[in-house]
Amino acid sequence: MTIYNIALIGFGGVNRALAELIATKNHLWERDLGFRLNIVAVSDLYLGSVVSPNGLDAKTLVEANFAKGGFGQLSGGSSEADNETIIKTAPADIVVEATFTNPKDGEPAVSHCRWALQTGKHVITTNKGPVAIAAHELKALASANGVRFEYEGSVMSGTPVIRMAEKTLAGAEVTGFEGILNGTSNFVLGRMEGGLDFASAVKEAQQLGYAEADPTADVEGFDVRLKVVILANELLGADLKPDDVTCKGISDLSLSDIEAAAKANSRWKLIGSAVRGDDGKVTGSVAPKRLAMEHPLAAVNGATNAVSLNTELLGAVTITGPGAGRIETAYALLSDIVAIHTATSSPVVKEAA
C-alpha cells in the first residue's frame, strides 16, 4: 500500500472538498485503489499556511472554523500564506493547485505548478489558467523531472472528457468537438426559455450559486474559451492560445431570439468548438448557436456540461456529466492521483525482440 503526501495550494471549495473525501474515504481508497492520502501542508491566502511532516488531520482542517490567518494557531503554522516556500520545501509527493483562474497570464498558478515540478513533485490542478496558457511548458518540465502534470478537472469538473478521449477513444481519430462547457450560461438560457429576461435569469443563477457576483467570465464565453484551448491542444494536437479562439457570449440574446428558436423546433446554446481542417490547421470558437432539437447537445439542460467528439471511425461520441460542484471537482483530483499511481506503479513493459 502506498501513501502519497500532498500539499494543498488554496483551501477554497475544491481542496476543502478533497480534504473531506480524505477524511471519509481514505480507508476505501486503501482497499480499492492501493493508496491513501496524507495532507502534509496547506497554504491559503485567507487562512495562512501550515506544514506538518507527519500529516495534518483532514477532519480537523475541514471542521475547524478558522478565522482569517487561522492557520497561525496551529503547530507549524503561519497567519501568512507563503505558497512558494510551501511548494518548494514541504515534504509532499503531490501538489494540488486549486487557486483562482487568471485568464490573462495564468498567474500565480503557473508559477505554483512550475515550482512544484522543478522540485520533483507531481502536480494536479483544476485551474484552467496554467493549462490553457502554459501546458506545453509545464508538461515538458514534468517530463524532465520525472513527474506528472495532470489536469482532468480543468474542463468538465469530474466528468472525464480528456482521459476518456485519450484512452477509451484511442485510435478513433478525433477530428473536432463541440460542447456545452459552462453550466452557468446553460442554466441562464434554460431559464430564458422559461420566460425570464437575461438579467433576471442571471440574478437567479447568482442566488442559486451557479453564477459569481461578476458573471462576465461565464456569460461572455471567456471561461469556455479557456476550455476550448485546453481540449483543442490536448485532443487535436493544436497549439492555440486563448486569443486565437474567437469568442462571443450570450448577453445579446433576447427573449424574442429564444422564442423564435422554440417556434423553429430549436434551442440556443453557448457552444465551444474546434475542428482540424483539411490543411491540418485547428481553429476554435465560442459562440451562441441555434441547435435543432435532434442535435445531441440540444437536450442538455441546467448546469450540466456535454461534449460531442467528432471521430473518423465512430462518428459523433457525446460525453455528458456534471461540469461543476465541489465534490465532483474533487473527484477529478482523485482521478488524477489514480492516474499518477497507475503510471508510477505499473511494471516496465519489455519490447518485443
C-alpha positions in Angstrom: 0.0 0.0 0.0 1.3 3.4 -1.0 1.0 6.7 1.0 1.1 9.9 -1.0 1.9 13.1 0.9 0.1 16.0 -0.6 0.3 19.8 -0.3 -2.9 21.8 -0.9 -2.4 25.2 -2.5 -5.7 27.1 -2.0 -8.2 25.9 0.6 -11.5 27.0 -1.0 -14.3 24.8 -2.1 -12.4 22.3 -4.2 -9.4 21.5 -2.0 -11.7 21.6 1.1 -13.9 19.0 -0.6 -10.8 16.9 -1.3 -9.9 17.1 2.4 -13.5 16.0 3.2 -13.1 13.0 0.9 -9.7 12.2 2.6 -11.4 12.3 6.0 -14.1 9.9 5.0 -12.8 7.8 2.1 -9.1 7.1 2.8 -9.8 3.6 4.1 -11.8 2.7 1.0 -9.1 4.1 -1.3 -6.5 2.0 0.6 -8.7 -1.1 0.0 -9.8 -0.4 -3.6 -7.1 1.7 -5.1 -4.0 0.7 -3.3 -3.1 4.1 -1.8 -4.1 6.6 0.9 -3.5 10.3 1.0 -1.8 12.3 3.8 -2.0 16.1 3.9 1.4 17.5 4.9 0.8 21.1 4.0 -1.9 23.7 3.2 -1.5 27.3 2.0 -4.3 29.7 1.5 -4.4 33.5 1.0 -7.1 33.9 3.7 -6.1 31.3 6.2 -2.3 31.4 6.0 -0.1 28.3 5.8 0.8 25.2 7.8 3.3 22.4 7.4 3.3 19.1 9.3 5.7 16.4 8.0 3.7 13.7 9.9 0.4 14.8 8.5 -2.5 17.1 9.3 -5.8 15.7 10.4 -8.1 16.2 7.4 -11.3 16.2 9.6 -9.9 19.0 11.7 -9.0 21.1 8.7 -12.5 20.8 7.3 -14.5 21.2 10.5 -12.5 23.9 12.3 -14.0 27.3 11.7 -10.7 29.2 11.2 -10.8 32.9 11.1 -8.5 34.9 8.8 -5.0 33.9 9.4 -6.3 30.9 11.5 -3.5 28.5 10.4 -1.2 30.6 12.5 -2.8 28.9 15.6 -1.6 25.5 14.5 1.8 23.9 15.2 3.9 24.6 12.2 1.5 27.3 11.0 1.7 30.9 10.0 -1.0 33.5 9.6 0.5 34.5 6.2 0.3 32.4 3.1 3.8 31.5 1.7 2.9 29.5 -1.3 6.4 29.4 -2.8 8.1 28.1 0.4 5.4 25.6 1.0 5.5 24.3 -2.6 9.3 24.1 -2.7 10.1 22.8 0.8 7.1 20.8 2.1 7.7 17.1 2.2 5.0 16.4 -0.5 4.9 13.9 -3.3 1.9 15.7 -5.0 1.0 19.4 -5.1 -2.7 20.1 -5.6 -3.2 23.5 -7.2 -6.7 24.9 -6.8 -6.3 28.7 -6.6 -8.3 31.2 -8.7 -8.2 31.2 -12.5 -6.4 34.1 -14.2 -7.3 34.1 -17.9 -4.7 36.7 -18.8 -1.4 35.0 -17.9 -2.4 32.1 -15.6 -0.5 33.6 -12.6 0.1 32.9 -9.8 -1.0 29.3 -10.7 1.6 28.9 -13.5 4.4 29.7 -11.0 2.9 27.3 -8.4 2.9 24.5 -10.9 6.4 25.4 -12.2 7.9 25.5 -8.7 6.4 22.1 -7.8 7.6 20.4 -11.0 11.1 21.9 -10.7 11.4 20.4 -7.2 10.3 16.9 -8.4 6.7 16.9 -7.2 3.7 15.8 -9.2 1.1 18.5 -9.9 -2.6 18.1 -10.2 -4.9 21.0 -10.9 -8.4 22.1 -11.7 -7.1 25.5 -12.7 -7.8 26.4 -16.3 -5.3 29.2 -16.5 -2.0 27.3 -16.4 -3.3 24.5 -18.6 -4.7 26.8 -21.3 -1.7 29.2 -21.2 1.4 27.1 -20.2 0.5 23.4 -20.6 3.3 22.7 -23.2 6.0 24.2 -20.9 4.6 22.5 -17.8 4.3 19.1 -19.4 7.9 19.4 -20.7 9.1 20.4 -17.2 7.2 17.4 -15.7 8.9 15.0 -18.1 12.3 16.5 -17.5 11.9 16.0 -13.8 10.3 12.5 -13.9 7.0 13.6 -12.5 3.5 14.2 -14.0 1.3 17.2 -14.6 -2.4 16.2 -14.6 -5.5 18.4 -15.1 -8.6 16.3 -15.9 -10.8 18.6 -13.8 -9.9 21.8 -15.8 -12.6 21.2 -18.5 -15.7 19.4 -17.2 -15.1 19.0 -13.5 -15.5 15.4 -12.5 -16.6 14.2 -16.0 -13.5 12.6 -17.5 -13.6 14.1 -21.1 -9.8 14.3 -21.5 -8.9 10.9 -20.2 -11.9 9.2 -21.9 -11.0 10.7 -25.3 -7.3 9.9 -25.0 -7.7 6.4 -23.5 -11.1 5.0 -24.5 -11.2 6.6 -27.9 -7.6 5.9 -28.8 -7.4 5.2 -32.5 -10.9 6.6 -33.3 -9.2 9.7 -34.8 -10.8 12.7 -33.1 -11.1 15.5 -35.7 -13.1 18.1 -33.8 -15.5 18.7 -31.0 -18.4 21.0 -29.9 -19.6 21.3 -26.4 -21.6 23.0 -23.7 -18.8 23.8 -21.4 -20.3 26.3 -19.0 -23.2 25.4 -16.7 -24.0 29.0 -15.7 -24.7 30.1 -19.3 -26.6 26.9 -20.0 -28.7 27.5 -16.9 -29.4 31.1 -17.9 -30.5 30.1 -21.4 -32.8 27.5 -19.9 -34.5 30.0 -17.6 -34.9 32.4 -20.6 -36.7 29.6 -22.4 -39.0 29.6 -19.3 -39.8 33.3 -19.9 -37.2 35.2 -17.8 -35.2 38.0 -19.4 -31.4 37.8 -19.4 -30.8 39.9 -16.3 -33.4 38.1 -14.3 -32.1 34.7 -15.3 -28.5 35.8 -14.3 -29.8 37.0 -11.0 -31.5 33.7 -10.3 -28.3 31.8 -11.2 -26.4 34.0 -8.7 -29.0 33.3 -6.0 -28.6 29.6 -6.6 -24.8 29.7 -6.5 -24.4 28.9 -10.2 -23.0 32.3 -11.1 -20.4 34.6 -9.4 -21.1 38.1 -8.3 -19.5 39.1 -11.5 -20.8 36.6 -14.1 -18.9 38.1 -17.0 -16.5 35.2 -17.5 -19.4 32.8 -17.7 -22.0 34.6 -19.8 -19.5 36.3 -22.2 -17.8 33.0 -23.0 -14.3 33.6 -21.5 -14.5 30.6 -19.3 -15.5 28.4 -22.3 -12.7 29.9 -24.4 -10.0 28.6 -22.0 -11.7 25.1 -22.1 -11.7 25.1 -25.9 -8.0 25.9 -25.9 -7.3 23.0 -23.5 -9.3 20.5 -25.4 -8.0 21.6 -28.8 -4.4 21.4 -27.7 -4.9 18.1 -25.9 -7.1 16.2 -28.3 -6.3 17.7 -31.7 -2.6 18.4 -31.2 -3.1 22.2 -31.7 -1.0 25.0 -30.2 -3.8 27.5 -29.6 -3.7 30.4 -27.2 -6.8 32.0 -25.8 -6.6 35.0 -28.1 -6.6 32.5 -31.1 -10.2 31.5 -30.3 -13.0 33.8 -31.4 -15.4 34.5 -28.5 -19.0 35.8 -28.2 -21.2 35.3 -25.2 -25.0 35.1 -24.7 -25.7 38.6 -23.3 -27.0 39.9 -26.6 -29.7 37.1 -26.9 -33.2 38.4 -26.3 -36.4 36.7 -25.3 -37.6 37.1 -28.9 -34.5 35.2 -30.1 -35.3 32.4 -27.7 -39.0 32.3 -28.7 -38.1 32.3 -32.4 -35.8 29.3 -31.9 -38.6 27.4 -30.0 -41.1 28.0 -32.8 -38.5 26.5 -35.2 -38.1 23.5 -33.0 -34.6 24.5 -31.9 -32.7 25.9 -28.9 -29.9 28.4 -28.3 -26.8 27.0 -26.6 -23.4 28.6 -25.9 -21.1 26.3 -27.9 -17.3 26.0 -27.6 -15.9 24.1 -30.6 -12.7 23.4 -32.5 -12.0 21.5 -35.7 -9.0 20.4 -37.7 -9.2 21.5 -41.3 -8.0 19.6 -44.4 -4.8 21.6 -44.2 -4.2 20.4 -40.6 -4.9 23.8 -39.1 -7.1 23.8 -35.9 -9.5 26.6 -35.4 -11.6 27.2 -32.3 -14.6 29.4 -31.5 -17.1 30.2 -28.8 -20.5 31.5 -29.8 -24.2 31.1 -29.2 -25.7 28.6 -31.7 -29.2 27.6 -32.6 -29.3 23.8 -32.5 -32.0 21.7 -34.0 -33.8 19.5 -31.3 -32.3 16.4 -32.8 -28.7 17.7 -32.2 -27.0 15.6 -29.4 -26.4 18.8 -27.3 -29.8 20.3 -27.6 -31.3 18.3 -24.7 -28.5 19.2 -22.3 -30.2 21.3 -19.6 -29.4 23.2 -16.4 -25.8 23.3 -15.1 -24.9 20.0 -16.9 -22.0 20.0 -19.4 -21.5 17.9 -22.5 -19.0 17.5 -25.3 -19.7 15.8 -28.7 -16.4 14.5 -30.1 -16.3 14.1 -33.9 -14.3 11.0 -34.9 -13.4 9.4 -38.2 -14.3 5.8 -37.1 -17.3 6.3 -34.8 -18.9 9.5 -35.9 -20.0 11.7 -33.0 -19.5 10.4 -29.5 -21.1 12.6 -26.8 -20.0 12.7 -23.2 -22.4 14.3 -20.6 -21.9 14.9 -16.9 -21.5 17.5 -14.1 -19.4 20.4 -15.1 -19.2 22.0 -11.7 -19.6 21.2 -8.0 -17.2 20.9 -5.1 -17.3 17.1 -4.6 -17.5 16.5 -8.4 -14.3 18.6 -9.0 -12.6 17.0 -6.0 -13.3 13.6 -7.7 -11.4 14.9 -10.7 -8.4 15.5 -8.5 -8.7 11.9 -7.2 -8.8 10.6 -10.7 -5.6 12.5 -11.4 -4.0 10.8 -8.4 -5.2 7.4 -9.6 -3.6 8.2 -13.0 -0.3 9.1 -11.3 -0.5 5.9 -9.1 -1.2 3.7 -12.1 1.6 5.2 -14.2 4.3 5.1 -11.4 3.4 1.7 -10.1 3.0 -0.1 -13.5 5.6 -2.7 -14.3 8.1 -1.9 -17.1 6.9 -3.3 -20.4 9.6 -5.2 -22.3 9.9 -4.5 -26.0 9.5 -7.5 -28.4 12.7 -9.0 -29.7 
